[in-house]
Amino acid sequence: MHKDTKRREALLYHAKPTPGKIQVVPTKKYATQRDLSLAYSPGVAEPCLEIAKDIDNVYKYTAKGNLVAVITNGTAVLGLGDIGPEASKPVMEGKALLFKIFADIDVFDIEVGTKDIEAFIQTVKNIAPTFGGINLEDIKAPESFEIERRLVEELDIPVMHDDQHGTAIISSAALLNALELAEKNIDKVKVVVSGAGSAALACANLYVLLGVKPENIYMFDKDGMLINSRTDLSDLQRRYSKDAQPQSLKEAMVNADVFLGLSVGNIITPEMLLSMAKDPIVFAMANPVPEVDYNVAINTREDIIMATGRSDYPNQVNNVLGFPYIFRGALDVRAKKINEAMKMAAVHALAELAKSPVPEQVNIAYGETKLNFGRDYIIPKPFDPRLISVVAPAVAKAAMDSGVAQIEITDWEKYELELLERLGSDNKMIRMLVNRAKSNPKRVVFAEADHLDVLKAAQIVHEEGIGFPILLGNKEIIQELKVEIGFDADVEIIDPKTTEEDKRRKKYAKAFWKSRQRRGVTLLDAEKWMRERNYYGLMMVNSGEADTMVTGYSRSYPTVVKPVMELIEKAPGVTRIATTNMMMTSRGPLFLSDTAINPNPSAEDLAKIALMTAKTVRMFGLEPVIAMISFSNFGSSANENPKKVRDAVAYLHKYYPDLIIDGEIQTDFALNPEMLKSKFPFSKLVNKKVNTLIFPNLDAANITYKLLKELNKSDSIGPIMLGLDKPVHIFQLGASVEEMVNMAAVSVVDAQEKSRKIKQQITE
């Protein structure tokens, strides 16, 4: 992406529509005067008096127990250095966002205007009664060590400096698994560390707790190896200094078993890698440029086990694997601190999780056939939904066992279910969708690329590696718009109306005519229609010159569907196409069908729509749990509309008994597990979380998805086409840039699936 464009996009993201990335949202009703009198005066006096009697009641009556402060003074912000407290605020808001989406923890970010250690400590201590935990962030070393040490000692709530311990915990889990694969004993390995700051020291300290001997750790900073004769070392650094002649990094790497890099890029050469011991373990975590390039490393040593801090290579050491779940576990048992036992519990939980069978949802997200424990998978992936239910309980249990927990969890199964429910508010599905598309990008036709927003979407698809755009439209206009938005990539631009497209246009027209000549289409008609971009783009897909197409931004849905129906065949066994919308709701993704095609489907049609929707739900790595919606519940009305829903359910129960589906049922019962279990305990949906709704007609489905989208601000992906033999998808009229990017990602994933099935059929 052009640097100015990227800068403008980043600034716009933070500024619009509301400045910043977080907000405070009420959790109680506030519509009536009675509500307000309970929320504030006079009702608020009652919990105040209860807390005054017993200070622990603050956890019962306020949000303290789920509130963490992310605190900095802005002295070591990312790679930006000492930029001050105000300039650090976007980073702290970003950290707050990660806490919320990964572990449902609320955060206030606090930027403190002092570099004085004592003043900073006193400030944090003074505001600590507000919070259930303190996450220190982006504070420069060595001050950060003393600040954390003092606050851990002097406060009775969990405190952790994530810059130090996050990387240490994740890399320690990776180290345990790498050593197991390399068949090396931890107490015998030689470890070379490039970097002697807070993160490097925290990693070394945790490695020692795991069993690495301090005398086997050789640590370097920008001035060379840490040796006792140096006068510039801190007490913490001296733990790893040697009473010896200094070595160069190159000399130290000879016969090293492990290299840990937390320094600067491209300082390790192939020669240095070749000098390491058999099955070398290399954690090159400088960002964005690692200490040694991943491809260089694996091409230099076939036996290497490597991790980086980057998401585009295997084994990403990503702090988001740790801090949300460590604080989640600590908060849930009201721990007084985050101690070494809790950190070690997180290390072992992460290491063991990497050895467990990986859910299909994670394989799909990363475009893998099957992730298995091995050299390219030594730590879990950040999108693994099991993290919260594995790491948080391990941390909570360690807090209880080590005596720092103030409450106990007794029903661990119930606790794990509660943790998984917290993930409902997170829109991981979109990130997983985009990630999967990027794993095997396809050629995507954008049929209306001379519209600014469509071109912006194509630009993002190209720059994010989601797909390879093919732009249809007026070349002159597209080129002008590309300059305007800084889209300087060399991508294919085609204007179907121009003479230079005569040959291909005639080829497409002839193929179309042959397929439709007995349905009233003349060759002249076909040649005329091939000048129209939707027809032309669809023929590109049919001919294999493109993999998928997206369109519909500037035209009504029925207008765009017509050429799709004419040019794209139905998938084998499909008699009727349909659509589904994936809504990102507070309870997780919810699929709604049919939202765009069939006005009044029959019972047979509804059954087929349900089956096609179930197939699409599985494509996203979820097991479909389907409610067939009506205005009645299980025969409570003899009206023909509920009857056709009942008939569809009966058919599916008979011929697809393994499909989790039931109805007819009203929407509130489908989505409220307690109501359903209480009134209809016989339903197949009892104790299940419904993620798919099949509506009796187009009115109901279309109205519902648009209500959710506008009133609840739920993100919508769709309508996703169901039942076509080729991956073609249609935007809603006037779709946003984000919606178009998401639909393009869906089209790429759809193309991946259809390509995979064709290969399977050929193999069989």
N, C-alpha and C positions, 0 to 999 in steps of 0.2 A: 504494500500500500504506500502511496505517496506520503511522505513525512507530514506535510502540511494537512493533508486530508485526515490522517490518523490523529493528529493533534486536535483538529477541529472536532472530529467525532468524539474523542475523549472528553473534551471540554463541554460539548453539547450534552453528552450523556449525564454529566454531573450537574449541569445547570437546568435542564428541562425535563419534564414540565414543572418540577419542583426542585429547587436547589438541594443537593445532598442525596444520600442513599437510604436514610432511615427516618422513621417517624414514630411517634407515640400513638398507640391505638387503644381506646378504652376496652376493657374486658367485661364490663357490667352494663346493664341497661341504664339508659339515661333519658328516656323519652318523656317521662312524666315528672310532675312536681314531687311525687312520692319517691321516685327513683333518685332525684337530686337531693332530697332531704336525707336519704339514706347514705348517699355517696359523700355528702358534706354535712353541713350543720342542719339539724342537731344529731342525726344518726351516727355520724363519724365518731362522736365522743365515746360510744360504747367500746369499740375495739381499742381506742386509745387507752381507756381505763384498764382493759384486760391486759394490754401490753405493759402498762405501768406496774400491774400486780406481778406479772411474770414475763420477763423480757423475751423468753423463747416464743411467746405468742405472736411476736412480730412475723414469724414464719407462717403462722396460721392465718393472719388477717391482712397481710400485705404481700407485695410481689418480691420481697427481698430474696426469698429462696430460689428464685429463677432469674435473678438479676446479677449480671457481672459487669464490672467496670473494666474497660480497656483503657489503660492509662499510659501516657508518654510525656516526655518533655521535648520530643522532636530532635534529639541529638544524634540519632543514627537511623534515619528513615530509609528503609530499603537500600538501594544503591545511591541514594541522593545525599547522604551524610547529614550534617547538622543544619537542617533547614528551618528549625524553629517550631514551636507548638502549633501555630495557626496553619502552617503549610503541611503539617503532619495530619491534620484532621481528615482529609479524604481517605488516607490509609486506615485510620482508626475506624472510620465509618465502614470501610470495606471489611475490616476484621469483624465488626459488629454484624454485618450482613452474613458472613460465613458462619458465625456462631448460631445465628437464627436458622439458616436454611439447612445446616447439617445436624444440629442438635436441639433446635427449638429453645435456645437460650436467649433471653432478652439482654440487651446491652445498652449502657450509656457510655459513650466515649468521652474521656476526660483528658484535656490537654493542659498541662501544668506549666506555667511560665517561670520556671527556675531551673538552673543547672546546679544549684547547691544541693548536695546530697541530703543534708539534714532538713532543709526546707522542704524538699520533695517528699521525704519520708513522713514528715509531720503533716503535710497536706493530705497524703493518702490515708494516714491514720485518722485524721479528723473527719474524712468523708466516709470511712469504712462502714459505719453503722447503716448506711444506705444499701449496702450490697451483700450478696451471698458469696461473692468471690471476686478476686482481683487478677486481671491478666495484664502484666507489665509488658510493654511493647516498645521496640525501637529506641532503647536507651543505650548509650554508648558504654563500652567497657573501658576501664574497670569499674566505673561507678555502678553499673548495673548489678555487679556481683554483691556489692555491699548493700545496695538498696533492697535487693531481693532477700538477702540473708536477714537483714533487720526486720523487714515486714513479715517474713515467715515466722520469726521468733516472737514478734510483738503483737501480731493480730491473731484472732481466733477464727478466721475464715480462710479458705484456700487461696494461696497466692502463688502465681507461677509466671516466670519470665519466659514466654514462649520462644523467643529468639534463641535462647540457650537450650531449653529442654525439649522443644518440639522436634528439632532436627535430630537431637541425641536419641530420643525415644524411637523415632521411625527408622533411623539408620541402624540402631542397635538390633531392632527386629530383623532388618535386612541382613545384618552381620551374622546373627545366629543361623539363619537359613542358608546363607552363602557358605559359612563354615561347614555346615552339615553336608551340603552338596559337594564341597571340595574335600571332604573327609579330613578336616584339620582340627587339631585340639586347640581350644581357645587360649589355654595357658602357655602355649608354645609359639604362637604366631608373632611375627615381627610386623609392627604397624608403623607406617610413615604418615605423618599428618602435615599437610600444607595449610597453614593458618593457625594462629594462636589466640584468636579472639574468643568471645563468649561462647559462640556455637561450637567451635573446635574444642575448647576446654570442657564444655558440658558433654560432648560426645566422648572424649577421652575418659572423663570421670565415670560415665555410665559403662563404657567398655570395660573399665577396671572392675566395676561391680559385677559385671558378667563373667569376669575371669581372666581378662587380659592383664599381663603383668606390667606395671608401670615402667620397669626397666626395659621392656620390649617396645616402648612407644618412643618414636623419634619425631619430635615436633619442630616445625620451622615457621618463622614469620618472615616479614619482608626483609629483615636484616640477617636472615640465615638461621642456622640450627640453634635451638635453645641450649646453652651451655652455662655452667655455674659461674664462669668468669665474667659473664655479661652483667652489667650493673643496671640495665633498663628493664629487668623482668619483674613482674608482680609475684606475690607469694603464690598465687594459684598457678602461674606459669612455671615456677621453680619446681613444682611437683614433677614436671616432665623434663627438666633440664639435666644435662649429663655432665659428669666430671671427666671430660674427655676433650680431645682435639676436635674442632668443628669439622663436620663433613658437609659436602655440597649435597643438594637434593638428589642429584644424579648418583652420587656415591651411596647415599642412604637407601636408594631404591634397589640396590643389588641384593637379591635373595629376600626381598620384602614379600610377605604374604598378603598384606592389606595396604592399600593406599586410600587415605581419606583426604579429600580436597575441599576446603572451605575458604578459598583464596581468590585467585584470578585465573582467567582462561588461558589455555594453550601453553602451559608450562611443562607438561609431561610429553616427552617425545616417544616415538616408536622404539627407539634404542633403549630408553629407560624401562618401557614395558617389557621388552625382551629380556631385560636383566632380572626381572622379578622371579620369584619362586614358581613352581608348578601350580596351575589353577589359581592364578592371581585374582584377588578381589579388589576391584577399583570402584570407589565411590567418588565420582568427580562432580561436585555439587555447586561449583561456581555458576551463577546465572547472569545473563542468558547463555554465556559461552563457558562450557565446562573446562576443567584443567586439561582434559584431552578429549578430542572429538570422538563421539561414540563410534562412528563408522571406522575411523582410523584405528581405534582400540580393538574392535572385534575383527578387523582385517589383519591386525598385527598378531593377535594371539587368539587362536581358536578356543583355547581353554579358559578364556577370561570370563569372570562373572562381574558384570558392571551395572552400576546404578548412577543416575544423574538426578538433577533437580528439575528436569524438563519433562513435559507431558508427551512429547512426540517420540520418546524412546522408551523401551521397557524399563521397569523398575524405577519409577519416579519416587524419589524421597520427598514427599509432600506433607507439610505440617498439618494439612487439613485431615490427615489420617489420625491425628492425635488430639490436638487441643480441644475440639468441640466435645469429644466423648470423654476425655479426662475430666473436664469441668462438669459434664453431665453427671458422671458417676459420683464426683465429689459433692456436688450440690444435692443429689438425691439422698445421700446419707448425712447431709449437713456436716461434712468433714471440717475439722479445725484447720487442716493444712493439707497440702499435696506433698506427701513424703516420698522417700525413695522406694518404699514398698509399693506405693500406688503407681509410680513411674515404671517400676519393673513389671508390675502386673500388666500394664499397657503394652510393654515390650513383648512379653510372652503371648499375650492375647493376639497381637498383630502377627507375630511369627506363626502361631498355630493356625490362624485364619487363612493364611496363604497356602496351607497344606490341605485345607478342606475343599471338597468339591465346589466348584464355582457355579452360582446360579446362572441359568440361561440368560437372564436379564443383563448380567454383567458381560457375558460373552457377546451378546448382541451389541451392547453399548460400545465395546472396543473392537467390533468387527472380527472377532476370533471364532474359529470353529469350536475350540474348547480350550480354555485356559487351564493349564496344569502346573502344579508346583515343579519348578525347574529353574535353570539359569536365567531364563527370561521372565520369570514370575516368582520372585522371592519375597515380595510384599504385596498386600492387597491393593486393588485399584480404588481410587477415591470415590467412584460411583457405586461401590459395593454396598447394597442396602443393609448388609448384616453388620456393618461396623458398629453402629450404635447399640445393637443388641448383644455384641460380643465384648467390645472394649469397655463400655460404660459399666456393665455388671462386674467385670474383672476389677476395675478400679474401685468400685463401691465395696466389693468384698474385701479387697486389700485394706481399704480404710477401716472397715469393721475389724478385721483380724489384727491390724496394727494399733488399734485403740484410739484412733483419731475421729471416728464416726460418732455422731451424737444421736442418731436414730438408726434402727436396724431394719433391714429388709428381710422378710421371712419367706415370702412367696416369690421365688425368683422367676418362675414361669410367668406369673402375672406381671412382674416388673418388666420382663423382656417384651411382652405384648404391648405394654404401655409405651415402651421406648419406640417400638415399630410404628405405633399409632402417631407418634410425634412427627414422623416423616411425611405424614399426609399433607402438611402445609408447604412442603418443598416441591419445586418444579424441576426435579432432577431429570424428568423424562425428556424435556427439550434438550438439555445438555447431552444426554445419552444419545438422543436421536442424531444430533449434529455430529457427535463423536463417531457414531457408526457410519454416517455418510462419508466422513473424512477418511475412514479406513480404506475405502475403495471408491473414490469419486468417479462420477459418470458424466457423459456429455449431455447437458441440459439445454433444450431450446427454450429461450424466452421469446414468445411470439409477439410481444408488444414492447420491445426494447427501446423504442423512441419516446416512451413516457419516462419522465425523470425518476419516479419512484421505482418503476420496474428496473431501470438501469442501475439504480442504487442497490437494489436487491441482488442483481446479477453481479455487481462489484463485490458485495460481501460474500456471495457464494464462491467467487473466484479467489478472493484474498484469504478466506478462511479455509480454503482447500476442500469445500463441500462438493464442488463439481466444476466442470469445464463449460462455461456458458457459450452458447451459440446465439447471437443476437439477431433477431429479425426486425426489419423496419427500414425506414429511410436512412441511408448511410450518412448523409450529410448531417442530419439532425442528431443521430447517435454520436458521431464524432464530436460535434459541438458540445453535447451534453457530457461526454466523457471528459473533455477538457475542463468543463465547469466543475465537475465533482472530483477531479484528480484521478480518474480511472485510466491510468496510462498503460495497462497491460495489453499485450497484443492478443486479442481474442477475435474469433471469426464473426464477421458481420455480413449478413445476407439481406438484400432487398429482393424479394421474389418477383417484383414487377419489372426489374431491369432486364435489358437485352442480354447481359452477361449470364443471366440465369436461364436463358431460353432452352438450352439443351437439357438441363436437369428438370426444368419445369415441364417440358414435353414428355420426358421419361416418366415423371410422376403422373401426369395427366393420362398417359396411356395405361399405366398400371391401375389407376383409379377407375378409368372407364371400363377396363376388362372386368373388374370386380363388381361394377354396378350397371353394366350395359343392359341387363335384363330387368333393371328396376327403374327404367325411364331416363337414365343418364346418357347423354350423347357425348361424343368425343369433344365437341365444341364446348359443351357445358363444363366438362372436366378441365379443359385448357383454361377456361375463364376462371374457374374456382381455384386453380393452382396459383393464380396471381394473389389470392387472398392468404394472409399469413398463417391462419389456423390450419387451413387445408395443407398448405405447403409444409408447415412444421410437423403435422401429423404424418405426412408421407415420408419425411426424414426419419421419423421413428420407425415407421413400417418397413422402410428399406434398410434399416440398420446403420444409417449415416448419422444418427443421433440415438441416444439411449432412452431419453425421456423428454417430455415437454410440459411446460407450465404456461397457463394463459388465463384470461378472463378478467384482468384488471379493469379494462375500459368498456366492457360489454356485458349485457345482462346474461345471467347464467343459462337460460334456455337457448339464447343465440349461440353460445359457445358449445353447449352440449350437442347441438345438432350435428356439426361436422365430426365430432368424436364418435357419435353413434354410427355415422355413415362410413367412417374410415377404419375404426378400431374394432376388431372382432371381440366377442365375449370370450372369456377364458373357457377352456374345456369343461363341460358339465354345467355351465352357468346359463340360465334362461332369462335372467333379469338383472341389470346392474343397479347399484344403489350407492349411497354415500354414508360416511360416518364422520362425525366431528369429535376430536379428542379435546376435552375441556380440562384445563389445569385448575382444579378447584382446591379449596382449603383441605379437603379430605383426600386429595390425591387425584390422579387422572381419571376422568369419567368419559366413556365413549357413548355418543348418542347417535342412533340410526332410525330411519333414513332421513337425513336433513335436507336433501335437495332434489331428489329424482321422482319418487313414486308418490303421487297424491293420495291414493287410497288403496294400499296393497291388500291383497286377499290373505287368507290364513296361510295358504301355500307360499305366497310371496314373503310374508312375515317370517316364516320358518327359514326360508333361504337367506333373507337379509340377516337373520340372527347368526346363521352359520358363516356367512361371509364376514360379518363383523367379528365373530370369534376368531377367525383366521387372522384378521388384521391385528386384533388385540395381542395374539400370540407373537405376531411379527415384532411387537414392541417388547417382547420378553415377559408379558404378564399372562397369568392364567385367567381366562374370562369367567366372570361371575355375572350372569345375565338376568335382569328382571324385565319381563314383558309387561309394559306399562298400559294401564287403562284407567277409567274413572271408577272401576269397581274392583272388589277383592274376591278372588276365588269363587266366582259364580253368584255374587250378590246381586247381579243384574242380568235380566234376560235379553237386554238390548243386543242388536246384531254386532255392534262394534266390540264389546267385551267378548262376545261369543267367538268371533274370528281369532281373537288373541288366545282364548282358551283352546281353540282347535289347533292353533299353531304350537302351543306348549305341549298338548297331548301328542302331537306328531313327533316332536323333538324328544319327548320323554320315551316314546316307544322305539324310535329308530336311532337315537343318539343318547343312550342312557348315561354315558360318562360325562356329558356336557352339564355343567352346573347352571341350570336355568329354571325359572319358575314364573308363574303368573296365571291369569291376569292379576295385576296388583297395582295399587295406587302408589304414586311416587314416594310419598312420605313413609309408607311402610317399607318400601324397597330400600330406602336410604337410612332408616332408623332401626338398627338391629334390636334394640330393647322392645320397641313397639311391635316389631314383627314376631319376635319370640313369644311375647306375651299373648298376642291375639291369634297367631297362626303358627304354632310350634311344629306343625307337620311340614312346613315349607322346606324345600331343598336349599333355600337361601339362609336358613337359620344358622347363626354362628359363622356366617360368611360376610365378607365385605364386598358389596355389589360395586362393580366397576364398569358395567355396561347396561344401558337402557335402550330397549327397542320399543319405539312408539307405534301406535296403531295407524297413524297417518302422517302425512307431510306437514300439515298445519301444526300439530302438536310438537313434532321434533324440531322444526325450524324456529318456531316461536320460543321454545325452551332454550335452545342453544344461544339465540340472540339475546334473550333476557339475561342469561347467566353472564354473557360476554359484557353487556352494557351495565347491568346493575351491580354485579359482583366483581367487575373488572377481571373476569377469568380469561386467561389467555386461551385462544382457540386455534387448533390446527385442523384445517379442513375447509370445506367438505373433502374428505379423502375418498377417491373413487374406489368402488368395490366391484369386482367381477369382470374387469377388462383384461384382455390378453396382453396388452402392452401398458407400460407405466406412463399414463397421462393423467395430469391433475389440473383442476380448475380453481382459480382464485375466486373469492367473492368479489363482487363489483366494488372497486375502491379500496381493496385490501391495503393494510399498512405495509411498509417495507419489511418489518419484522415478521408479519404473517406470511409474506411472500417468500422470505428466506426459509422459514420453517416448512412451508409447503414444498419448496425446492429440495430441502433435505429429505422430506417424506418421499418425493419422487425418486431421489437417488437410492434410498433404502429399498423402495419398491422395485427399482430396476435391479438392484443387487439380488433381491429375493427371486425375481423372475429368471434372472440369469443363472442363479444357483440351481433352480428347479429344472431348467433346460439341460444343464450339465448332468444332473442326476439321471434324467430320462435317457440321455445319450449313453451314460455309463451302464444303465440297466439294460 
